[in-house]
Amino acid sequence: MPPHIKDTLVKILVFSFVVGILLSFFEINPKELLANFGETMQDIFEVVARVIEWGVKYVLLGAVVVVPIWFIFFMFGKMGKKK
């Protein structure tokens, strides 16, 4: 086997192990995962949507402070380069 195939197989095995540990932590087994695949995908989508909704609120809150400060430094930087 060429070396890059071996590396790829090792990466897949390690990643599969990590995902298996995470699924086990949430008490998800392969039989349930396959039997309820549609519901599982819907649950995953809902969790991702909640995380995005939660994160966007804090990004916008931080942007209210960060963007004006960045703009001030940006303008001072432009004025300093003109001289």
ZIFENZI-V260442 format. One record per pair of residues at least 24 apart in sequence whose C-alpha atoms are under 8 Angstrom apart, sorted by the first residue. I is the first residue (numbers start at 1). GAP is how many residues later the second one is. D is the distance in whole Angstrom. If there is no record, write none. Layout:
I:GAP:D
I:GAP:D
//
This chain:
none
//
